[in-house]
C-alpha cells in the first residue's frame, strides 16, 4: 500500500518565520505535488516535481519554494510565513510513465500562522 | 487542462443509490476521468478512473457517455460513512491530472 507521509499534522508558526513542510513517499513515484486547501477555493496546486531537483510552478507559487534532493522526499518552504498562508497543506505523489495511476495523498498539515 | 463543474452539495439517505455528475466540456482525446473522495482532516483518496463507457469496482461505478463531456459517479446503497467531499478530475495522466484544479467538489451528506 502506498504511503505518503507528511511530517506534521498540525503546526503553529509566527509571522516572518521560515517554515519547512516535509513529505515522504515510499513507492518510488517520480511525481510529487504540493497543494493548499482552503474553504471555498478547493485544492490549489502550489508546486510539483517530476524528478529529483526538478520543479515546476503550479497555480499559486508566490511566497513558496520547494526542494527535492531525493526522489522520495519533497519539501515545501515558506520563506517568510504570513497569516494568509494559514491553510491545510496536502502532499501527493504518483508514477509518471504508467498509463492510469491515481494520485496518492498524505493526510495533510494544518498550518496556522499567527 | 479540462475544467470540471460539479454540484456543490447533495443529500441522500442510507441505503439509496447516489449519482454525482461532473461536466467537462473541453475534455481532450487523451484525458482520463478520475474521482476522489475526501473525509475531514484527511487527504483525498482515489475511488475510480475511466476513459469511456462504464467502469465498476468494489466501491463505485463510473458512467461516461459517448461524447465524454460529462461523467457520473454512482455510489450504490450509501451509508453514513460515505458522507464526504467527492472530486472529479480530468487529465491525460497523473502528471497533468495532478496539475488540474480540484475545485470545491461535491459535498455528499448521507442521513439516517
Interface residues (C-beta under 8 A of the other chain):
Chain A: X4 X31 X33 X35 X40 X41 X42 X43 X44 X45 X48 X50 X58 X59 X90 X91 X92 X94 X95 X96 X99 X100 X101 X102 X103 X104 X105 X106 X107 X108 X110
Chain B: X32 X34 X36 X41 X42 X43 X44 X45 X46 X49 X87 X93 X94 X95 X97 X98 X99 X101 X102 X103 X104 X105
